[in-house]
Structure formats: structure tokens, C-alpha cells
């Protein structure tokens, strides 16, 4: 599995939810894999790691209905995105904060 070989390969996570949560109907497995990858990341390494937190939040929210965990993940995504000063990261930070606020 890619997360075991290269947990920093952020682009690989983009397909996880579609394949595991939607087509295999195993969102709990998706979140488990995301957690394994996130355990190997930090706010600045790899670049774009905040998107993985956001993906986790979306699966927790939409597929598992775990609102408290989704809020925590959205807030962590916002925190990690805040380490960057580029427009995409700033937008991701604002969207993640907004999503958490909506769920609260």
C-alpha cells in the first residue's frame, strides 16, 4: 500500500475516498489509512499535508457521520494550512475553518 511505502505522497490520497469510501463502501478503512499517513506528517512536511486532514474531515463528516471528529480534523487542516502563506493554502485554511464553524 502506498501509505506504507511513501506516506508523504499527498497526491495518492486524493483517490482514496473515491475508491475506498464510495466504491468499496469502507469509509472507516479510508479514515484508518488517512490516520496512518497523517501520523508520519507534520505541519510543514510534506507540503500540502493540510489537504490530507481536510480529506479525512470530509470522510468523517459525510460517510461516517462523526461530527466531533470531523470538526477536529477541519480545525487541524486549518491549523496546518496556516503554516503557509500562499493563496491556495490561505483559501484552504478559510474553507476548513468555515466547515468546522458550520458543523459546530
C-alpha positions as CSV (number, residue, x, y, z in Angstrom):
1,X,0.0,0.0,0.0
2,X,1.3,3.4,-0.9
3,X,0.9,4.9,2.6
4,X,3.3,2.3,3.9
5,X,5.9,2.9,1.1
6,X,5.6,6.7,0.9
7,X,3.2,8.3,3.4
8,X,4.2,11.8,2.1
9,X,2.8,11.1,-1.4
10,X,-0.1,13.5,-0.9
11,X,-1.4,13.1,-4.4
12,X,-2.1,9.4,-3.8
13,X,-4.6,10.3,-1.0
14,X,-6.8,12.2,-3.5
15,X,-8.1,8.9,-4.9
16,X,-8.6,7.1,-1.6
17,X,-12.0,8.4,-0.7
18,X,-13.5,7.7,-4.1
19,X,-12.1,4.2,-4.2
20,X,-12.4,3.1,-0.6
21,X,-15.4,5.1,0.8
22,X,-17.6,5.3,-2.3
23,X,-16.9,2.2,-4.4
24,X,-15.8,-0.2,-1.6
25,X,-18.2,1.2,1.0
26,X,-15.5,1.2,3.6
27,X,-15.1,4.8,4.9
28,X,-13.8,3.6,8.2
29,X,-10.9,2.0,6.3
30,X,-10.3,5.2,4.5
31,X,-10.0,7.1,7.7
32,X,-7.7,4.4,9.1
33,X,-5.4,4.8,6.1
34,X,-5.5,8.6,6.4
35,X,-4.6,8.4,10.1
36,X,-1.7,6.2,9.3
37,X,-0.4,8.6,6.8
38,X,-1.0,11.7,9.0
39,X,0.9,10.1,11.8
40,X,4.0,10.4,9.5
41,X,3.4,14.0,8.7
42,X,4.0,17.4,10.3
43,X,2.5,20.8,9.6
44,X,5.3,21.6,7.1
45,X,6.3,18.1,5.9
46,X,5.1,17.2,3.3
47,X,3.9,20.3,1.6
48,X,0.2,20.1,1.2
49,X,-0.3,17.8,4.2
50,X,-3.2,20.0,5.3
51,X,-5.2,18.7,2.4
52,X,-5.0,15.2,3.9
53,X,-6.6,16.5,7.1
54,X,-9.3,18.0,5.0
55,X,-9.9,14.7,3.2
56,X,-10.2,13.0,6.5
57,X,-12.7,15.5,7.8
58,X,-14.9,15.1,4.7
59,X,-15.0,11.3,5.1
60,X,-15.7,11.6,8.8
61,X,-18.5,14.1,8.1
62,X,-20.2,12.7,5.0
63,X,-19.6,9.0,5.3
64,X,-19.2,8.2,9.0
65,X,-21.4,11.0,10.4
66,X,-18.8,11.6,13.1
67,X,-19.2,15.3,13.5
68,X,-16.9,15.8,16.5
69,X,-14.0,14.1,14.7
70,X,-14.8,16.0,11.5
71,X,-14.7,19.3,13.4
72,X,-11.3,18.3,14.9
73,X,-9.9,17.3,11.5
74,X,-11.2,20.5,9.8
75,X,-9.6,22.6,12.6
76,X,-6.3,20.6,12.2
77,X,-6.4,21.2,8.4
78,X,-6.9,24.9,9.1
79,X,-4.0,25.0,11.5
80,X,-1.6,23.2,9.2
81,X,-2.7,25.3,6.2
82,X,-1.9,28.4,8.4
83,X,1.8,27.5,8.2
84,X,1.8,28.6,4.6
85,X,1.3,32.0,3.1
86,X,0.3,31.1,-0.5
87,X,-3.2,31.9,-1.7
88,X,-4.3,28.2,-2.1
89,X,-3.3,27.4,1.5
90,X,-4.9,30.5,2.8
91,X,-8.1,29.6,1.0
92,X,-7.9,26.0,2.3
93,X,-7.5,27.4,5.8
94,X,-10.6,29.6,5.4
95,X,-12.7,26.8,4.0
96,X,-11.6,24.4,6.7
97,X,-12.4,27.0,9.4
98,X,-15.8,27.7,7.8
99,X,-16.6,24.0,7.6
100,X,-15.8,23.5,11.2
101,X,-17.9,26.5,12.2
102,X,-20.8,25.3,10.2
103,X,-20.7,21.9,12.0
104,X,-20.4,23.5,15.4
